[in-house]
Amino acid sequence: MGDVLAGIHATWEFDTDSVLIRFERGIRTPRLFLSLRERRIPYAALSSVALTPGKRGTVVLHAVPRPGADPLLEAAAGQLKEGCDPYRLVLPAERGTLAGHYADELGGVLGPDASLPAERFLVTAPEAPMHFKAYDGRAGFDGRRVSFRWSRTGASSAKWKAGDQTFPVTELAGIEWRSPDASEGYLRLLPRGGASDSEVGGPAPDPAPGAGQTLARARPDQDPAAVVFGLGYGPVHESLPFAAAVLESVRRTQSVPVASVPVPVGGARRDPADIAERIRHLGDLREAGLVTDDEFSAKKAELLAEL
């Protein structure tokens, strides 16, 4: 198609096989869009496109992705509000005729598989390294490992006692993200063996009274595999692109046979600076009375053995 359609908060640049969505910076631009900045959507990732009337003299060009094609929407699990849908382009009503032309053009390039779920992610996830500051800690992702570093003022005693956490993506089954627009937003990592490999995003229902232990999980503010945010904790919309990047990496890892993953001779070695920081952190916990001298000595020996 090779043309540009400028709307409110975003511009769509049409190419031969994809559309590049550039999100505009502005006071009223949704914060999620500011975090995303731009996204390239292959036409093969779309299932349909439509032009509908919008609010207050606008029209909306809305592309609908195929289920399973976009790691961002898989992580969001249906929690995004209409105004934060990155596949909606809002335009002034006077551009309706032009927008209708693009809707017809875009609909004409959708392939025969457009109505089918995607077998793999077709939209590229945001690139690592990434990080964001939550209420009780800082989350980081380098493409291979997720790290949680707890805040002295926000983290619960359970998280302080567990210490800062590092999770290789090879040991994860998926993620669970609850929107920061909810009263209790969080990002939880799901380890292999602790959740179904198909459980990848969105808030899990709370276990019913009397439910089996296999369904029970610690509250996110007590779970060392989760960071919390949301109303009262500050809007952390960087958390969704972060979750999508982790999810894409987990899926990619799951598609590689374990036997083909190289294992370093003698086992993996930890960064000495990271070990020193963990030992310092343990010392703080001992000073605060959260761990005993014996617990400190035992954990310090474990950490030193990883060097």
C-alpha positions in Angstrom: 0.0 0.0 0.0 2.9 2.4 0.8 1.1 5.3 2.4 0.5 7.0 5.8 -2.7 7.6 7.8 -2.4 10.0 10.7 -4.9 9.8 13.5 -5.3 10.9 17.1 -2.4 9.5 19.3 -1.0 7.4 16.4 0.1 7.2 12.8 -0.2 4.1 10.6 2.4 3.6 7.9 1.3 0.9 5.4 4.0 -1.3 3.8 3.7 -4.2 1.4 3.5 -6.8 4.1 2.9 -4.9 7.4 1.7 -1.7 9.0 4.0 0.3 11.3 2.1 2.0 14.1 3.9 5.0 15.5 2.4 6.3 18.8 2.5 10.1 19.2 3.8 11.7 22.3 1.4 14.0 24.1 -0.3 14.9 27.3 -3.5 12.9 26.5 -1.7 10.0 24.8 -2.4 6.8 26.8 0.6 5.9 28.9 0.7 2.4 27.4 1.2 3.9 24.0 4.0 6.1 25.3 5.7 2.9 26.6 5.3 1.1 23.3 6.4 4.0 21.1 6.0 2.0 17.9 5.0 -1.5 16.7 5.2 -3.3 13.4 2.2 -5.5 12.7 2.5 -8.1 9.9 -0.7 -8.4 7.9 -0.5 -12.1 8.5 -1.2 -11.4 12.2 -4.6 -9.8 11.5 -8.0 -11.4 11.3 -10.1 -8.5 10.2 -10.4 -4.7 9.9 -13.4 -2.4 10.2 -14.3 1.3 10.1 -16.9 2.4 12.7 -18.3 5.7 14.0 -16.5 7.0 17.0 -17.3 9.5 19.8 -17.6 13.3 19.4 -17.1 13.6 15.6 -14.6 10.8 15.1 -14.3 7.5 13.2 -12.3 4.5 14.3 -10.2 2.2 12.1 -10.0 -1.0 14.1 -7.8 -4.0 13.1 -8.4 -7.2 15.0 -5.4 -9.5 15.5 -5.6 -13.3 15.2 -5.8 -15.1 18.6 -2.3 -16.0 19.7 -0.5 -13.7 17.2 0.5 -10.9 19.5 2.4 -11.5 22.8 1.2 -8.1 24.1 -2.4 -9.0 23.9 -1.8 -12.5 25.1 -0.2 -11.1 28.2 -3.0 -8.5 28.7 -5.6 -11.3 28.5 -8.5 -9.0 27.6 -7.8 -6.4 30.3 -7.0 -3.5 28.1 -9.6 -0.7 28.0 -10.9 0.4 24.6 -8.9 3.6 24.7 -5.6 1.6 25.3 -6.2 -0.8 22.4 -3.1 -0.4 20.2 -5.1 -1.7 17.2 -7.6 1.2 17.2 -6.8 4.3 15.2 -9.1 7.2 16.0 -9.5 9.9 13.3 -11.6 13.1 12.8 -14.8 12.3 11.0 -13.8 14.3 7.9 -11.1 11.7 7.3 -13.7 8.9 7.2 -13.6 8.5 3.4 -9.8 8.2 3.4 -10.0 5.8 6.3 -12.6 3.7 4.6 -10.2 3.4 1.6 -7.5 2.1 3.8 -9.9 -0.3 5.6 -10.8 -1.8 2.2 -7.1 -2.0 1.1 -6.1 -3.6 4.4 -9.0 -6.1 4.3 -7.9 -7.1 0.8 -4.5 -8.2 1.8 -5.5 -10.5 4.6 -4.7 -14.1 3.8 -6.8 -17.3 3.9 -5.6 -18.1 7.4 -6.9 -14.8 8.8 -9.8 -16.4 10.6 -7.6 -19.1 12.3 -5.6 -18.8 15.6 -1.9 -18.3 15.1 0.3 -21.2 15.9 3.1 -18.9 17.1 3.6 -15.2 17.8 3.7 -13.2 14.6 4.1 -9.7 16.2 7.6 -9.0 17.6 7.6 -8.4 21.3 9.4 -5.3 22.8 13.1 -5.9 22.9 15.2 -6.5 26.1 16.9 -5.2 28.1 13.9 -3.8 29.9 13.0 -2.7 33.4 10.3 -0.9 35.4 9.9 0.2 39.0 7.0 -1.3 40.8 5.7 -0.5 44.3 7.7 -3.2 46.1 10.7 -3.5 43.9 12.4 -3.1 40.5 11.9 -5.6 37.8 14.5 -6.2 35.1 14.8 -8.5 32.0 17.9 -9.0 30.0 16.4 -11.4 27.5 17.4 -14.6 29.4 16.6 -13.8 33.0 14.0 -11.9 35.0 15.2 -10.2 38.2 13.3 -8.7 41.1 15.2 -6.4 43.4 13.1 -5.5 46.5 12.5 -2.0 47.7 13.4 -1.2 51.3 10.2 0.7 51.9 7.6 -1.2 49.8 8.5 -4.9 50.0 6.8 -7.2 52.5 8.8 -9.0 55.1 8.2 -12.3 53.2 10.0 -10.9 50.2 12.8 -9.4 52.2 13.4 -12.8 53.8 13.4 -14.6 50.5 15.9 -12.0 49.1 16.2 -10.6 45.6 15.1 -13.1 43.0 16.4 -14.2 39.6 14.4 -16.4 37.2 15.9 -17.9 34.1 13.2 -18.0 31.3 14.1 -21.7 30.8 12.5 -22.3 34.2 9.3 -20.4 33.5 6.0 -21.7 32.2 4.4 -18.3 31.6 3.3 -15.0 33.2 0.3 -13.6 35.0 -0.4 -9.9 34.6 -3.1 -7.9 36.2 -3.6 -4.4 34.9 -2.3 -1.4 36.9 -5.8 0.1 36.3 -7.1 -2.6 38.6 -7.2 -2.1 42.4 -4.3 -4.6 42.8 -2.1 -4.8 39.8 0.8 -7.2 39.6 3.1 -9.2 37.4 3.6 -12.8 38.6 6.0 -15.3 37.0 4.8 -18.9 36.7 7.5 -21.5 37.2 7.5 -24.8 35.3 5.7 -27.4 37.4 3.8 -24.8 39.3 1.3 -23.9 36.6 0.1 -25.3 33.3 2.4 -24.4 30.4 -0.7 -23.0 28.6 -1.4 -20.5 31.4 0.3 -17.4 30.1 -1.4 -14.2 31.0 -4.1 -12.4 32.8 -5.3 -12.6 36.4 -6.1 -16.1 37.7 -9.3 -16.5 39.7 -8.9 -16.6 43.4 -9.3 -20.2 44.8 -12.7 -20.9 46.2 -13.0 -21.8 49.9 -11.9 -25.3 50.4 -10.1 -25.5 47.0 -7.2 -27.9 46.7 -3.6 -26.8 47.5 -2.7 -27.1 43.8 -4.8 -24.0 43.1 -3.6 -21.9 46.0 -1.0 -19.2 45.5 0.5 -16.7 47.8 -0.9 -13.2 47.6 1.2 -11.1 45.1 2.5 -8.9 47.9 3.8 -12.0 49.7 5.0 -13.9 46.6 8.7 -13.6 45.7 7.8 -14.5 42.1 5.6 -11.3 41.8 5.9 -7.5 41.9 2.9 -5.4 42.7 1.6 -2.1 41.4 -1.8 -0.5 40.5 -4.1 2.1 41.9 -2.4 3.7 44.9 0.9 2.3 43.8 1.3 4.4 40.6 0.3 3.5 37.0 3.0 1.1 35.8 2.1 0.6 32.1 5.7 -0.3 31.3 4.8 -3.6 33.0 2.7 -4.9 30.0 5.4 -4.5 27.3 7.8 -6.1 29.9 5.4 -9.0 30.4 5.0 -9.5 26.7 8.8 -9.6 26.2 9.1 -12.2 28.9 6.2 -14.3 27.6 7.7 -14.2 24.0 11.0 -15.4 25.4 9.4 -18.2 27.4 7.4 -19.4 24.4 10.5 -19.4 22.3 12.4 -21.4 24.9 9.6 -23.9 25.2 9.8 -24.6 21.4 13.4 -25.6 21.7 14.1 -29.2 22.9 15.9 -29.3 26.2 18.6 -31.5 24.7 19.5 -28.8 22.2 20.1 -26.1 24.9 23.8 -25.9 25.5 24.9 -26.4 29.2 28.1 -24.7 30.3 30.8 -27.2 31.5 31.0 -27.2 35.3 27.6 -25.4 35.6 26.5 -21.8 35.3 28.5 -19.2 37.3 26.9 -16.3 39.0 28.1 -12.7 38.6 30.4 -12.0 41.7 28.9 -8.5 42.0 25.4 -10.1 42.2 26.6 -12.5 44.9 28.1 -9.7 46.9 24.9 -7.7 46.7 22.9 -10.7 47.8 25.2 -11.3 50.8 24.9 -7.6 51.7 21.2 -7.9 51.5 21.2 -10.9 53.8 23.3 -8.9 56.3 20.6 -6.2 56.3 17.9 -8.9 57.0 20.0 -10.2 59.9 20.4 -6.7 61.3 16.6 -6.2 61.0 16.0 -9.5 62.9 14.3 -11.2 59.9 16.9 -14.0 59.6 18.9 -15.7 62.3 22.7 -15.9 62.4 22.5 -19.6 61.4 20.3 -18.8 58.5 22.6 -16.0 57.4 25.7 -18.3 57.6 24.0 -21.1 55.7 22.7 -18.9 52.9 26.0 -17.1 52.6 27.8 -20.4 52.1 25.3 -21.4 49.4 25.9 -18.1 47.6 29.7 -18.3 47.8 29.5 -21.9 46.4 27.9 -20.5 43.2 31.1 -18.4 42.4 
